[in-house]
Amino acid sequence: MNGPRRARGGWLPPGLGRRLAWLAVSLLLLGGFGPAGAEEGRLRVWLVLSEPGGAYAELARALEAGLSDRVELTTRVLESGESWVPAVKGGDLIVPVGLKAAQAVAQLDLPGPVLAALLPRQGYEALFNHGQAARRPVSALVLDQPWERQLALVRLALPKAERVGVLLGPGSQGQKGDLSRAAQQVGLRLNAATVSQASEVFVRQRELLRGNEVLLAVPDPLVLNPATLMSYLISAYRARVPIVGFSPSLAEAGALAAVYSTPEQIGRQLSELIVELAHGRSARPARLIYPRYFKVSVNRQVARSLELEIAPDDWLQRQLEARGDKS
């Protein structure tokens, strides 16, 4: 994988970059997840991939393409056997990509801040909101889309809809209030049902199908998983209630539409965040960060089967982009 990147103007004097980075991280730890590097310094970034190929490699390529010469990037694969952990210094930024890498980093006593990516919100909160990891700055660029964006897609795709149902499990029911507020912002009434065990999923789904014009699918592993997905989609299809989801595979499988971010888009935004840190332009505390870039997919076959006229994908995307939902 990639080794440390050479500065365009040659190497810094021995030890200078490290001392500047250490000073910067001391200020960072006092003030939150903020600027990392003085004017003369460079930010050293450790990119830790859960796996070597696929979505992780796609993100890594987009990330590297967007970096400036103020960033020194070193990429490692989690299970490559390379001994990189002892080389991490206090001024370094650790960027685990994917849930496995984030889990590994959460268990390590590494110095410096963490900016995780390509993991679900639930994974971030479970790993870094408790215990040892909570005592250091940890941010995450998650895969989840903002609720406002997802519900705005419901409103744009189905302008006549008034009631939207959502099924929440143990990992998502704490977000019921945020969902209700987001629905109100776009003129929808949210009806939420909760489940605590798998046997309740289809009982509660049938109740939602009787009282709502559309279902919003949320990434809760108890509700939607390989064992429940197809039955969940088929039940809604037979009831002629469209589903709006959160991934292209969900739209391909039978949801009406989905809004999601690709690994390339996540990598692009991640590079922007890192460059902001390297140039001292970010002084916000550790936080959850939602994707800035996204795509919209509509399953036109499902739309025809349900006799729905849905606007073109690119029009829907432009309308959502114009809203400017922020993380």
C-alpha positions as CSV (number, residue, x, y, z in Angstrom):
1,M,0.0,0.0,0.0
2,N,1.0,3.7,0.0
3,G,4.0,4.8,2.1
4,P,4.6,8.3,3.6
5,R,4.2,11.0,1.0
6,R,7.2,13.3,0.3
7,A,6.6,17.1,0.5
8,R,6.9,18.9,-2.8
9,G,9.6,21.2,-1.4
10,G,11.7,18.3,0.1
11,W,11.9,16.9,3.6
12,L,11.4,19.1,6.6
13,P,14.4,19.4,9.0
14,P,14.7,16.2,11.0
15,G,12.3,16.2,13.9
16,L,10.7,19.6,13.2
17,G,7.5,18.3,11.7
18,R,7.0,15.9,14.6
19,R,7.6,18.6,17.2
20,L,5.1,20.9,15.5
21,A,2.6,18.2,15.2
22,W,3.0,17.3,18.9
23,L,2.4,21.0,19.8
24,A,-0.7,21.1,17.6
25,V,-2.2,17.9,19.1
26,S,-1.7,19.3,22.6
27,L,-3.8,22.3,21.6
28,L,-6.2,20.0,19.8
29,L,-6.8,17.8,22.8
30,L,-7.5,20.9,25.0
31,G,-9.9,22.5,22.5
32,G,-11.6,19.5,20.8
33,F,-11.2,18.0,17.4
34,G,-9.7,21.1,15.7
35,P,-6.6,22.3,13.8
36,A,-3.8,19.8,13.5
37,G,-0.6,21.4,12.3
38,A,1.2,24.8,12.3
39,E,1.9,26.7,9.2
40,E,5.3,25.0,8.7
41,G,4.1,21.5,9.7
42,R,2.3,18.7,8.0
43,L,-0.4,16.4,9.3
44,R,0.5,12.7,9.3
45,V,-2.5,10.5,8.6
46,W,-2.7,6.8,9.2
47,L,-5.4,5.3,6.9
48,V,-6.4,1.9,8.3
49,L,-8.6,-0.2,5.9
50,S,-10.7,-3.0,7.1
51,E,-10.0,-5.0,3.9
52,P,-7.7,-4.4,1.0
53,G,-10.1,-4.2,-1.9
54,G,-13.7,-3.3,-2.9
55,A,-15.3,-0.3,-1.2
56,Y,-12.3,0.3,1.0
57,A,-9.9,0.6,-2.0
58,E,-12.4,2.9,-3.8
59,L,-12.5,5.2,-0.8
60,A,-8.7,5.2,-0.4
61,R,-8.2,6.2,-4.1
62,A,-10.7,9.1,-3.8
63,L,-9.1,10.2,-0.5
64,E,-5.6,10.2,-1.8
65,A,-6.6,12.1,-4.9
66,G,-8.1,14.9,-2.8
67,L,-5.2,15.5,-0.4
68,S,-2.8,18.4,-0.4
69,D,0.9,18.5,0.1
70,R,0.3,19.5,3.8
71,V,-0.8,15.8,4.4
72,E,1.6,12.9,4.8
73,L,-0.5,9.7,4.2
74,T,0.3,6.2,5.2
75,T,-2.1,3.5,4.3
76,R,-2.3,0.1,6.0
77,V,-4.7,-2.9,5.8
78,L,-6.0,-4.1,9.2
79,E,-4.9,-7.7,8.9
80,S,-1.8,-7.2,6.6
81,G,0.6,-8.1,9.4
82,E,2.5,-4.8,9.0
83,S,3.6,-3.3,12.3
84,W,2.3,0.2,12.1
85,V,0.9,0.8,15.6
86,P,4.2,1.5,17.3
87,A,4.9,4.2,14.7
88,V,1.8,6.3,15.5
89,K,2.8,9.5,17.3
90,G,0.8,12.0,19.4
91,G,0.3,14.4,16.5
92,D,-0.9,11.8,14.0
93,L,-4.5,11.5,12.8
94,I,-5.8,7.9,12.8
95,V,-8.5,7.2,10.1
96,P,-10.0,3.7,10.4
97,V,-12.2,2.8,7.4
98,G,-15.0,0.4,8.0
99,L,-16.4,-1.1,11.1
100,K,-13.7,-3.8,11.6
101,A,-11.0,-1.2,11.5
102,A,-12.9,1.1,13.8
103,Q,-13.4,-1.7,16.3
104,A,-9.6,-2.5,16.2
105,V,-8.7,1.2,16.7
106,A,-11.2,1.5,19.6
107,Q,-9.4,-1.3,21.4
108,L,-5.9,0.2,20.9
109,D,-4.4,2.7,23.3
110,L,-3.2,5.0,20.5
111,P,-2.4,8.7,20.9
112,G,-4.0,11.4,18.9
113,P,-7.5,12.0,17.5
114,V,-9.5,9.6,15.4
115,L,-11.6,10.3,12.3
116,A,-13.5,7.1,11.4
117,A,-15.3,6.6,8.1
118,L,-17.5,4.1,6.2
119,L,-19.3,2.8,9.2
120,P,-22.9,3.1,10.4
121,R,-24.0,5.6,13.0
122,Q,-24.9,2.8,15.4
123,G,-21.5,1.4,15.1
124,Y,-19.8,4.7,15.8
125,E,-22.0,5.4,18.8
126,A,-21.5,1.9,20.3
127,L,-17.7,2.0,19.9
128,F,-16.8,5.6,20.8
129,N,-19.5,7.0,23.1
130,H,-18.5,4.8,26.0
131,G,-15.4,3.6,27.8
132,Q,-11.8,4.3,27.0
133,A,-12.4,5.7,23.5
134,A,-14.7,8.4,24.8
135,R,-11.7,10.1,26.6
136,R,-10.1,11.2,23.3
137,P,-11.4,13.1,20.3
138,V,-13.2,10.7,18.0
139,S,-15.3,11.9,15.0
140,A,-16.9,9.7,12.3
141,L,-18.1,10.3,8.8
142,V,-20.9,7.8,8.8
143,L,-22.8,6.1,6.0
144,D,-26.2,7.1,7.3
145,Q,-28.0,10.0,5.5
146,P,-29.5,12.8,7.6
147,W,-33.2,12.1,8.4
148,E,-34.1,15.5,6.8
149,R,-32.6,14.3,3.5
150,Q,-34.4,10.9,3.5
151,L,-37.7,12.4,4.4
152,A,-37.3,15.2,1.9
153,L,-36.9,12.4,-0.7
154,V,-40.2,10.9,0.4
155,R,-41.9,14.3,0.0
156,L,-40.3,14.9,-3.5
157,A,-40.9,11.4,-4.8
158,L,-44.5,11.1,-3.4
159,P,-45.8,14.7,-3.1
160,K,-49.4,13.5,-2.3
161,A,-48.3,11.3,0.6
162,E,-49.2,12.6,4.1
163,R,-48.3,9.7,6.5
164,V,-45.0,7.9,6.6
165,G,-44.5,4.8,8.8
166,V,-41.1,3.7,10.2
167,L,-40.2,0.6,12.1
168,L,-37.5,1.0,14.7
169,G,-35.5,-1.5,16.6
170,P,-33.3,-1.3,19.7
171,G,-30.5,0.5,17.8
172,S,-32.7,3.1,16.2
173,Q,-35.6,3.8,18.6
174,G,-33.6,6.5,20.4
175,Q,-33.9,8.6,17.2
176,K,-37.7,8.7,17.1
177,G,-37.8,12.3,18.2
178,D,-35.3,13.4,15.5
179,L,-37.3,11.5,12.9
180,S,-40.6,13.2,14.0
181,R,-39.0,16.6,13.8
182,A,-37.5,15.9,10.4
183,A,-40.9,14.7,9.1
184,Q,-42.6,17.9,10.3
185,Q,-40.1,20.0,8.5
186,V,-41.2,18.5,5.1
187,G,-44.9,18.4,5.9
188,L,-45.2,14.7,6.7
189,R,-46.8,13.0,9.7
190,L,-44.6,10.2,11.1
191,N,-46.0,7.1,12.6
192,A,-43.3,5.0,14.4
193,A,-43.6,1.5,15.7
194,T,-40.8,-0.2,17.8
195,V,-39.7,-3.8,18.2
196,S,-37.4,-5.4,20.7
197,Q,-37.2,-8.9,19.1
198,A,-37.3,-10.5,15.7
199,S,-40.7,-12.1,16.2
200,E,-42.4,-8.7,16.4
201,V,-41.1,-7.3,13.1
202,F,-43.8,-8.4,10.7
203,V,-46.6,-7.9,13.2
204,R,-45.6,-4.3,13.6
205,Q,-45.0,-3.9,9.9
206,R,-48.5,-5.1,9.0
207,E,-49.9,-2.4,11.4
208,L,-47.8,0.3,9.7
209,L,-48.9,-0.9,6.2
210,R,-52.6,-0.4,7.2
211,G,-52.2,3.2,8.3
212,N,-49.5,4.8,6.1
213,E,-48.9,5.7,2.4
214,V,-45.2,5.0,2.5
215,L,-42.6,3.3,4.7
216,L,-39.2,4.7,5.5
217,A,-36.6,2.0,5.9
218,V,-33.9,2.6,8.5
219,P,-30.7,0.7,8.9
220,D,-31.6,-1.2,12.1
221,P,-30.1,-4.7,12.1
222,L,-33.0,-6.2,14.0
223,V,-35.6,-4.9,11.5
224,L,-33.7,-5.3,8.2
225,N,-31.2,-8.1,7.9
226,P,-30.7,-11.0,5.4
227,A,-33.4,-13.1,7.2
228,T,-36.1,-10.3,7.1
229,L,-35.3,-8.2,4.0
230,M,-37.2,-10.0,1.3
231,S,-40.3,-10.6,3.4
232,Y,-40.3,-7.0,4.5
233,L,-40.2,-5.8,0.8
234,I,-42.7,-8.3,-0.4
235,S,-45.2,-7.5,2.3
236,A,-45.1,-3.8,1.5
237,Y,-45.3,-4.5,-2.3
238,R,-48.4,-6.7,-1.8
239,A,-50.0,-3.9,0.3
240,R,-49.0,-1.5,-2.5
241,V,-47.1,0.7,0.0
242,P,-43.8,2.0,-1.4
243,I,-40.6,1.9,0.7
244,V,-37.9,4.6,0.6
245,G,-34.6,3.3,1.7
246,F,-30.9,4.0,2.3
247,S,-28.9,1.9,-0.1
248,P,-28.7,1.1,-3.8
249,S,-29.1,-2.6,-3.1
250,L,-32.3,-1.9,-1.2
251,A,-33.7,-0.1,-4.2
252,E,-32.6,-2.9,-6.5
253,A,-34.2,-5.5,-4.3
254,G,-37.6,-3.8,-4.4
255,A,-37.7,-0.5,-2.5
256,L,-39.2,2.4,-4.6
257,A,-36.2,4.7,-4.0
258,A,-33.1,5.3,-2.0
259,V,-30.6,8.0,-1.1
260,Y,-27.1,6.9,-0.3
261,S,-23.4,7.8,-0.6
262,T,-20.8,5.8,-2.5
263,P,-17.4,5.0,-1.1
264,E,-15.9,7.4,-3.7
265,Q,-18.1,10.2,-2.3
266,I,-17.2,9.4,1.3
267,G,-13.5,9.4,0.3
268,R,-13.9,12.7,-1.4
269,Q,-15.5,14.3,1.7
270,L,-13.0,12.6,4.0
271,S,-10.1,14.2,2.0
272,E,-11.7,17.6,2.4
273,L,-12.0,17.1,6.2
274,I,-8.4,16.1,6.5
275,V,-7.2,19.0,4.4
276,E,-9.1,21.4,6.6
277,L,-7.4,19.9,9.6
278,A,-4.0,20.1,8.0
279,H,-4.5,23.8,7.1
280,G,-5.9,24.7,10.5
281,R,-9.4,25.5,9.3
282,S,-11.4,23.2,11.5
283,A,-12.0,23.9,15.1
284,R,-15.1,21.9,15.9
285,P,-15.4,19.3,18.7
286,A,-15.4,15.6,18.1
287,R,-18.7,14.8,16.3
288,L,-20.8,12.6,14.1
289,I,-20.6,13.9,10.5
290,Y,-23.2,13.1,7.8
291,P,-22.3,12.6,4.1
292,R,-22.2,15.8,2.0
293,Y,-22.3,14.0,-1.3
294,F,-24.9,11.5,-2.3
295,K,-26.9,9.8,-5.0
296,V,-30.6,9.0,-5.6
297,S,-31.9,5.8,-7.2
298,V,-35.5,5.1,-8.2
299,N,-36.6,1.6,-9.0
300,R,-38.7,2.4,-12.1
301,Q,-40.1,-1.2,-12.4
302,V,-41.5,-0.9,-8.9
303,A,-42.9,2.6,-9.7
304,R,-44.7,1.2,-12.8
305,S,-46.1,-1.7,-10.8
306,L,-47.4,0.6,-8.2
307,E,-48.7,3.0,-10.9
308,L,-46.6,5.9,-9.5
309,E,-45.2,8.7,-11.6
310,I,-41.8,9.5,-10.1
311,A,-39.6,12.4,-11.1
312,P,-36.2,11.6,-12.8
313,D,-33.4,10.6,-10.5
314,D,-31.2,13.6,-11.4
315,W,-34.1,16.0,-10.7
316,L,-34.7,14.5,-7.3
317,Q,-31.0,14.7,-6.5
318,R,-30.7,18.3,-7.6
319,Q,-33.7,19.2,-5.4
320,L,-32.1,17.5,-2.4
321,E,-28.7,19.1,-3.1
322,A,-30.4,22.5,-3.2
323,R,-31.7,22.0,0.4
324,G,-28.1,22.0,1.7
325,D,-28.6,19.6,4.6
326,K,-25.6,19.9,6.8
327,S,-23.8,17.5,9.2
